Amino acid sequence: MSTPNPYLPSQRNFPEDPKFLHRELNNSYVDIAKSVNLREIGVYSQSTTAAGQTFAFLPSTQSQEAKRQVYSLGSINAGATLTTPHDLSGFTTFTRIYGVATTASDWEPLPYASVTANANVELNVTSTNIVINNGAAAPAITSAIVVIEFI
């Protein structure tokens, strides 16, 4: 299986003969459409949207399109756990799980690994919920954004 190329040539020569020009213009449009469709989609919405990612898993020859869902979550005290239903069904696997937490003094990636004992912030997803465990020595989280991408 060859890997698709999402890059377009920076220059193209078009023939002057209308019969050949028509074919070259069609080929140009097809190349543009294929390249644009291979790019990842930058839409992050609280409703399920296409992520613009295609996964091809062996031995299957069928590629699968990923979807994305964004969640805005509330506060989590130090040492507490926040469990939020994700309401997703029919998925095969998650391809990415990530986010950011806001504290009183900074923004931290989710999950967050700290050099301070018990200050880590764990992010995981079960078949039904998003689970964030805020370490006992971690600052309180005032809000969080979690992004789940799935097939």
VEXTORVEX-986714 format. One line per 3 residues: number of its first residue (from 1); their letters; for each residue x, y, z of C-alpha. Coordinates in steps of 0.1 Angstrom, whole numbers. Each point is the difference from the previous one (the first is absolute). Layout:
REM residues N
NUM	a	X Y Z | ...
***
This chain:
REM residues 151
1	mst	0 0 0 | 15 34 -9 | -3 30 23
4	pnp	-21 28 -14 | 19 33 -6 | -19 31 13
7	ylp	24 24 -17 | -7 18 -33 | 26 10 -25
10	sqr	9 37 3 | -1 4 -38 | -20 -15 -29
13	nfp	3 5 -37 | -32 2 -19 | -2 -9 -37
16	edp	-13 26 -25 | -20 -26 -20 | -36 2 15
19	kfl	-4 -38 -3 | 30 -7 22 | -6 31 22
22	hre	-34 -15 10 | 16 -32 11 | 28 17 19
25	lnn	-25 23 18 | -20 -30 10 | 31 -18 13
28	syv	10 32 18 | -34 2 18 | 2 -37 10
31	dia	35 5 14 | -12 30 20 | -31 -18 14
34	ksv	20 -31 10 | 27 21 17 | -25 21 19
37	nlr	-20 -30 11 | 32 -17 14 | 6 29 24
40	eig	-12 0 36 | -30 20 7 | 4 29 25
43	vys	-35 0 13 | -4 -6 38 | -36 -1 9
46	qst	-21 -13 29 | -19 -21 -25 | 16 -29 -18
49	taa	18 12 -31 | 23 -16 -26 | 37 2 11
52	gqt	14 -4 -35 | 21 -30 10 | -1 -33 -18
55	faf	13 -31 17 | 9 -31 -20 | 5 -31 22
58	lps	15 -32 -13 | -12 -26 -8 | -31 20 -9
61	tqs	4 19 -33 | -29 23 9 | 9 33 14
64	qea	-20 16 28 | -8 37 5 | 6 15 35
67	krq	-24 22 17 | 6 27 27 | -20 12 30
70	vys	10 28 24 | -12 2 36 | 0 31 23
73	lgs	3 -11 36 | -4 18 33 | 22 2 31
76	ina	18 -28 17 | 15 5 35 | 34 -13 10
79	gat	-2 -37 8 | -34 -3 -17 | -13 -20 -30
82	ltt	-24 14 -27 | -19 -26 -20 | -20 13 -30
85	phd	-21 -21 -24 | 13 3 -36 | -32 -14 -15
88	lsg	19 -16 -29 | -11 -33 -14 | 9 -23 -29
91	ftt	37 9 1 | 27 -26 -7 | 29 17 17
94	ftr	13 34 12 | 29 14 -21 | 8 31 22
97	iyg	-10 11 35 | 13 34 11 | -8 34 14
100	vat	9 29 22 | -8 9 36 | -2 36 13
103	tas	11 7 36 | 1 32 19 | 36 6 -12
106	dwe	6 -19 -32 | -11 -24 -28 | 10 -36 1
109	plp	-2 -27 -27 | -22 -29 7 | 13 -24 11
112	yas	25 19 21 | 32 -15 14 | 16 19 29
115	vta	33 -4 18 | -18 8 32 | -13 -31 18
118	nan	-38 -4 -4 | -3 30 -23 | -8 -20 -32
121	vel	-33 3 -18 | -12 -32 -16 | -23 0 -30
124	nvt	-17 -32 -12 | -31 -10 -19 | -21 -31 7
127	stn	-27 -14 -22 | -24 25 15 | 19 28 18
130	ivi	28 25 -1 | 19 -3 33 | 24 26 14
133	nng	18 -7 32 | 16 31 15 | 29 -8 22
136	aaa	-2 9 37 | 30 24 -3 | -12 15 -33
139	pai	-17 34 -2 | -37 1 -3 | -12 -1 -36
142	tsa	-25 28 -8 | -9 -14 -34 | 12 -24 -27
145	ivv	-4 -8 -36 | 3 -36 -11 | 2 -12 -36
148	ief	-9 -36 -10 | 7 -13 -35 | -13 -34 -9
151	i	-9 -25 -27
***
